[in-house]
Amino acid sequence: IAKSPIWAYWYARRVIKDRWPEAEKIIAKDPEWAYMYARDVIKGPWPEAEEVIVRYPEWAYRYACDVIKGPWPEGGVNEL
């Protein structure tokens, strides 16, 4: 489970129901699951994953809208 971003996210959200620090490095490597983890598990910004999220416009936009809930200039999202 800890080697797959999707299953690590799922386990943290559905089983642990909290952050799972041991799996965060794996989750942070995938922009989609990093965004989901920030939104659903951390429920706020996750600076450690932002360098991956920022590289993918769709996930950067969603992260700005749903996690930061405002402009995220680092992600190229200056307006919502």
Backbone as CSV, one residue per row, in Angstrom:
resi,resn,N_x,N_y,N_z,CA_x,CA_y,CA_z,C_x,C_y,C_z
1,ILE,0.835,-1.195,0.000,0.000,0.000,0.000,0.876,1.254,0.000
2,ALA,1.925,1.264,0.779,2.752,2.459,0.917,3.606,2.734,-0.318
3,LYS,3.553,1.874,-1.325,4.340,2.082,-2.539,3.516,2.624,-3.694
4,SER,2.229,2.764,-3.504,1.321,3.236,-4.546,0.614,4.503,-4.070
5,PRO,0.741,5.614,-4.809,0.083,6.860,-4.371,-1.417,6.715,-4.150
6,ILE,-2.106,6.038,-5.052,-3.562,5.916,-4.918,-3.947,5.118,-3.679
7,TRP,-3.262,3.995,-3.445,-3.622,3.160,-2.302,-3.151,3.779,-0.987
8,ALA,-2.046,4.477,-1.010,-1.584,5.172,0.195,-2.574,6.272,0.572
9,TYR,-3.037,7.027,-0.439,-4.059,8.052,-0.201,-5.316,7.410,0.377
10,TRP,-5.774,6.349,-0.277,-7.003,5.671,0.143,-6.875,5.179,1.588
11,TYR,-5.752,4.562,1.905,-5.541,4.027,3.249,-5.544,5.147,4.290
12,ALA,-4.859,6.244,3.980,-4.830,7.374,4.906,-6.225,7.946,5.116
13,ARG,-6.957,8.098,4.027,-8.285,8.717,4.125,-9.322,7.796,4.753
14,ARG,-9.360,6.551,4.331,-10.440,5.652,4.744,-10.145,4.800,5.972
15,VAL,-8.894,4.463,6.195,-8.567,3.584,7.318,-8.000,4.385,8.489
16,ILE,-6.905,5.098,8.248,-6.288,5.888,9.313,-7.144,7.107,9.652
17,LYS,-7.746,7.696,8.620,-8.564,8.905,8.756,-7.747,10.078,9.297
18,ASP,-6.489,10.107,8.860,-5.564,11.168,9.269,-4.330,11.074,8.376
19,ARG,-3.393,11.967,8.588,-2.143,11.925,7.825,-1.416,10.614,8.084
20,TRP,-0.677,10.185,7.051,0.142,8.986,7.157,1.550,9.388,6.740
21,PRO,2.345,9.898,7.685,3.662,10.446,7.351,4.579,9.472,6.609
22,GLU,4.500,8.195,6.935,5.366,7.211,6.278,5.101,7.079,4.792
23,ALA,3.925,7.422,4.335,3.570,7.283,2.917,3.562,8.608,2.162
24,GLU,3.787,9.705,2.843,3.660,11.011,2.205,4.655,11.235,1.071
25,LYS,5.853,10.692,1.159,6.815,10.868,0.065,6.319,10.201,-1.218
26,ILE,5.661,9.075,-1.096,5.114,8.386,-2.274,3.935,9.175,-2.830
27,ILE,3.029,9.597,-1.976,1.851,10.348,-2.427,2.284,11.650,-3.092
28,ALA,3.282,12.310,-2.540,3.737,13.611,-3.053,4.347,13.521,-4.451
29,LYS,4.662,12.351,-4.931,5.248,12.192,-6.264,4.219,12.244,-7.385
30,ASP,2.955,12.113,-7.051,1.888,12.098,-8.051,1.001,13.322,-7.862
31,PRO,0.891,14.205,-8.860,0.153,15.458,-8.657,-1.320,15.267,-8.320
32,GLU,-1.966,14.293,-8.938,-3.392,14.072,-8.666,-3.613,13.634,-7.224
33,TRP,-2.862,12.646,-6.776,-3.070,12.111,-5.430,-2.507,13.044,-4.371
34,ALA,-1.499,13.822,-4.710,-1.003,14.838,-3.779,-2.081,15.901,-3.546
35,TYR,-2.723,16.320,-4.635,-3.828,17.278,-4.524,-4.948,16.695,-3.662
36,MET,-5.330,15.453,-3.947,-6.423,14.810,-3.209,-6.070,14.671,-1.723
37,TYR,-4.828,14.306,-1.447,-4.372,14.147,-0.065,-4.427,15.487,0.666
38,ALA,-3.956,16.538,0.012,-4.012,17.867,0.618,-5.461,18.276,0.879
39,ARG,-6.319,18.037,-0.104,-7.725,18.433,0.014,-8.483,17.605,1.051
40,ASP,-8.329,16.284,1.001,-9.187,15.401,1.794,-8.601,14.940,3.119
41,VAL,-7.289,14.859,3.214,-6.670,14.344,4.429,-6.076,15.484,5.253
42,ILE,-5.209,16.268,4.646,-4.600,17.393,5.361,-5.614,18.519,5.546
43,LYS,-6.466,18.688,4.549,-7.492,19.736,4.554,-6.865,21.127,4.604
44,GLY,-5.797,21.258,3.825,-5.106,22.529,3.746,-3.860,22.391,2.899
45,PRO,-3.103,23.468,2.762,-1.899,23.444,1.945,-0.904,22.373,2.399
46,TRP,-0.216,21.824,1.410,0.805,20.817,1.656,2.062,21.246,0.915
47,PRO,2.871,22.108,1.512,4.054,22.657,0.832,5.009,21.604,0.285
48,GLU,5.126,20.467,0.960,6.048,19.423,0.518,5.675,18.841,-0.841
49,ALA,4.432,18.937,-1.241,3.991,18.377,-2.524,3.827,19.435,-3.607
50,GLU,3.940,20.684,-3.248,3.660,21.761,-4.208,4.613,21.780,-5.400
51,GLU,5.852,21.353,-5.231,6.783,21.360,-6.362,6.367,20.374,-7.449
52,VAL,5.630,19.348,-7.095,5.103,18.415,-8.093,3.785,18.944,-8.647
53,ILE,2.903,19.384,-7.791,1.591,19.871,-8.221,1.736,21.034,-9.198
54,VAL,2.670,21.930,-8.944,2.842,23.139,-9.752,3.188,22.822,-11.215
55,ARG,3.731,21.667,-11.479,4.131,21.292,-12.850,2.968,20.881,-13.746
56,TYR,1.806,20.698,-13.178,0.643,20.211,-13.919,-0.491,21.218,-13.794
57,PRO,-0.777,21.965,-14.862,-1.754,23.058,-14.789,-3.116,22.665,-14.212
58,GLU,-3.645,21.515,-14.603,-4.957,21.116,-14.081,-4.925,20.968,-12.565
59,TRP,-3.897,20.293,-12.055,-3.826,20.053,-10.615,-3.424,21.313,-9.867
60,ALA,-2.641,22.172,-10.485,-2.299,23.458,-9.869,-3.564,24.308,-9.714
61,TYR,-4.391,24.319,-10.746,-5.633,25.084,-10.688,-6.567,24.523,-9.607
62,ARG,-6.734,23.209,-9.596,-7.609,22.593,-8.590,-7.073,22.832,-7.176
63,TYR,-5.758,22.745,-7.025,-5.133,22.986,-5.720,-5.406,24.416,-5.264
64,ALA,-5.270,25.364,-6.169,-5.556,26.766,-5.836,-7.016,26.941,-5.441
65,CYS,-7.912,26.345,-6.217,-9.351,26.502,-5.950,-9.805,25.788,-4.683
66,ASP,-9.395,24.531,-4.536,-9.974,23.677,-3.500,-9.155,23.584,-2.215
67,VAL,-7.857,23.840,-2.295,-7.013,23.708,-1.108,-6.621,25.084,-0.576
68,ILE,-6.019,25.888,-1.434,-5.621,27.235,-1.028,-6.839,28.159,-0.969
69,LYS,-7.790,27.903,-1.843,-9.041,28.669,-1.918,-8.788,30.131,-2.245
70,GLY,-7.868,30.311,-3.182,-7.541,31.656,-3.624,-6.398,31.623,-4.612
71,PRO,-5.912,32.772,-5.011,-4.794,32.822,-5.948,-3.571,32.073,-5.406
72,TRP,-2.876,31.452,-6.318,-1.633,30.745,-5.988,-0.613,31.133,-7.059
73,PRO,0.021,32.287,-6.893,0.947,32.792,-7.921,2.059,31.798,-8.272
74,GLU,2.547,31.037,-7.277,3.591,30.057,-7.538,3.120,29.005,-8.539
75,GLY,1.834,28.745,-8.543,1.262,27.744,-9.447,0.730,28.338,-10.729
76,GLY,0.941,29.626,-10.929,0.464,30.268,-12.135,-1.017,30.582,-12.104
77,VAL,-1.625,30.530,-10.917,-3.049,30.812,-10.770,-3.165,32.129,-10.026
78,ASN,-3.374,33.198,-10.791,-3.439,34.532,-10.190,-4.854,34.992,-9.917
79,GLU,-5.820,34.364,-10.582,-7.234,34.682,-10.365,-8.022,33.394,-10.392
80,LEU,-9.123,33.388,-9.702,-10.008,32.222,-9.734,-11.309,32.612,-10.384
